């Protein structure tokens, strides 16, 4: 089946409208801990090697003054990225990313929402905002879902650059991982590698953190491989676990940081500020100081 058939008209029900490691230095802020370091021998994207420091134009002012959103933003000529977001539930991180794209703090567009639950809150939000919805995977319960190969073709048809998993509870197939190397990230509500893997999701994670006696938790964003929560870690934020926390208390505290962290990471991906050390660890180039990485 050809890819363009997935995105044309309403004949297909699956689219539902539109060797030396660098030294580390740690600094603590009011809301989270962060790590920054100067790194050597980084594999830097070609478009950044000869470019000047990235400077963000005030998108909001552009939209306000002349209504012409998302004109060319960077001196380096970086193109705006197309994002696919995957959800299985309410999609609060998806909503934060979409809002950041509209506001201009993320130099990208959410061009498709992928879900295994067509009636979930994230899918409803997408339809309300004219974002096409793809059902994946195909199962006995969801016969209208796409097969892995057809799914990859559908994403290719809308020129997806990056895939952001935001509470998507299905394992990503190898066909997709091969098609999008170093381009799929996931957010997990604990400090991986702790409290990760199959069966650790949602409130189960926070209950396990509290039961363990851990004093800190927080979200992790990592690149996706063929297993649950084992890909290379890209970014983390730390929040305290208070002595009298319930799982719901901790979940709410972590979720606030998830929203901030995912927008920051989406911004870095779209601005091509994610680079890879020679040992295969991804780091983020600072927008304010291009010689620093975190």
N, C-alpha and C positions, 0 to 999 in steps of 0.2 A: 504493500500500500504506500502511495507517495505521501511525503510529509505535508504538501500543501493541502491535501484533503482534510487534514485535521483542523485547519484554521480558516476554512472557507465557509461562509454562510452558516446556516443552521442545520445542514444535513447530517452532521456528525454530532451527537448529543454530548460528546466528551468535553467539548469546549463550550463552556456555559457563559456566553456573552463576553462582549468584547470581550702546622696544623695546630693551630693555637687558638684556643677559645678566648673570647674577650672577657675582661674582668667585669664583674657586676657591682653596681652600687644601688642600694635600696633607699627609697625616700617614702615617708608616710605623709598622707594628706588626711583631711578631716573625714572623708567618706570612704577611702580605700587605700590600699597599698599599691605602689607601682614600682616597676623596675626599669632603670634606664642604664644604658651603657654605650660606650663608643666601640664600634666594631670594625674589624678589618677583614679584607677578603670576602666582601659580600657580593652575591650574585645580583646585581642591580638591573632592573628592567632597562632595555636599550633607550627607551624614550626619556629616562631620567639622567642618563650618563652625561649628556651635554647640555641639559636644560638648566635654566636658572632656578633658584629657589621657587617652589610652588607658592603662588599667592592667590588666595581665594577672593574672588570678587563678591561683593555683597549681592547675592541673588535676590534677597528679599526686596532690596531697593530697586533692582531691575524690574521685578514683577510689579512693584507698586507704581513705579514711574511710567513705564511704557507697556506693561503687560506682555512683554516678550520674554518668556521664561527660557532659561537654559541655553542662551547663546554661548558661543565659545568662551570658556571660562579660564583656561590656563595658558600661560605664555608658552608652555611646552607643547601645546597642541594635542593634549590628551583628549580622546573622544569620550563622550558620555557613554556610560556602560548600561547594558540591559541586564536586569536582575530577574531571576525567578526565585520566588519564595515558596517554601514548602511548609504546610501546617497540617495539624490533625485536630486542633481545638479552636479556642477563641481567637488566637492570633494576635495577642497584644504586642509581641515583638514585631510582627509583620506590620501592624498599624503604625508603630513608632518609626520603622524604616520607611514606610510609604510617606508618612508625614514629613520626615526629614528630606526625602527626595523632592516633595512638593515645595518645601521651604528653601531648598537649595543647599542645605548643609551636607547632603550626599549627592555627588555628581553622577546620578544615575536615574533610571526609570524602572519601576516594577512593571514588567511587560506581561507576566503571567503568574498566577497563583496555582500551586499544585497541592492537591489534598487526596487523602484516602477516604475522607468523610465529606461528601458533597453538601451536607446540611450543617456543617460546623460553623461556628461564628466567624472564623477567618474567611471561609468561602462566601458567606453572606456579605461580609464587608467588601470583599473583592467585587462581587456582582454590583453592590450599591455604588461602587466607584469605577465601574466600567472596565475592570481588570478581568481578562479572560481567565477561566477556571478549567484546569485539566484534572481529570480523575485518574489517579494512579496509586497502586497497581490494579490490574484486572484480577478479580477473585471470584469465587463462587457467589459471594454476597454482593459484589459489585461487578457484574458482567460487562458493564459499559466502560470499565477502566482500560487503559492502554497496556499493551505488552511492552517489555523493556525496549525492544528495538524501535517500535513505533513511537514510544515516548521520547527517546533520544532524537528521532527525526522531527517530532513536533517542537521540541525545544530549539533545535537547529533552525527550524523554519522562522522562528521569531528572533534569531540571532542572540541567544542568551550568552552573556559573558561570564556571569557568576551565579552560582546557586547558593542560596542562603536557607538552611534548614532552621526552622523556628518552631520547635515543638512538633516535629514530624516524627511519628513513632514507628515507621517502617524502615527496615534495613535497605540501604541504597544498593541497587544491583551493580554488578561489575561493569555491565555495558555502559552505565552512566559515568562511573568512576573513570573508565578508560577514555570516554569521550570528553571529559572535563577534568584533566589532570591539574592538580593544584588550584582548582577553581570552585570547589565545593566546601563550604564551612558549615559547622553545626554549633549551636549553643547548648550547654549543659548546665544545670543549676547547682553544680558543686565544683570544688577545686580539684579537677582531675590531676592525677589519675585516681584520686580517692573517690569513692562512692559513684563509680561509673560502671558501664557494661550493661549487658542484657538484664532487664528487670528493674534497673534503676532509672526511674523517670518520675516526674511530677512530685506529689507529696511523699512518695516512698523515699525519695532522696533526702528530703528534709527530716523525716522521721529517723532515718538511719544516722544522719549527722548528729542530731540531738542525742540519740541513744548511745552514740560512741563516746560522748563527752568532748568532742572537738570544740575548741574555743573560737574557731574561725571557719567561715564558709564563703561562698561566692560563686559567680558564674565563670565558666570557661568557654572560650570560643576556640575550636580546633578544626583543622582540615580533616576531611572525611576519607577514611579508607574502607576496606571491606568488612570491618568489624564495628561493633558498637563502642564509641567513645575512646578509640585507641589511636586516632590520627594525631599528627604533630600539633602541639598547643601553639596557638597564635597570640591569645590575649586572655588575661584574667583580672578580676577585681575581687577584693577581699572585704567581707563584712564581718562584724562580730557575731558570735552566737551568745546570747545573753543567758544568764543562769535560769531565768524563768520563761524562756521562749517555748511557745508551742510550735508545732510544725507550720501552722498557718502564719504565725508571727515571722518566723524565719523566711518562709516562702515570700512573703510580702517585701521583706527587706532585700532579699536577693533579686526579686523581680525588678525593683527600681534600678538596681545596678545593671541588670540584663538590658533594659531599654537603652541606657546610656552607652553601655559597652558595644552593643550591636550596631548602633548608629556610628560610633567611632570607627569600628572595624569596617563597616560598609563604606564609610568615607575613605578610609585608607586603601581599600581594594579598588574603588573606583578611580582614585587619584594615582594608582600604581605606586603606592608607598610601601607595599609589602615586598620585602626582599628576603632572600634565602642565604643563610650562612653556608659555608662549605661543608659543615657537618649535617646539613639537611634540616636545620632548625629555622623556621620563619620568624622574622622580626618586622617591626613597623617603624618606618622612618618618621621622625618628628616633622610635622608641618612647619613648626616655628623655627626649629634648628635642624637642618638636613644632615648635620654630622652626628646626630644622636638617634639612637634606636631603642625601642622598648619591646 
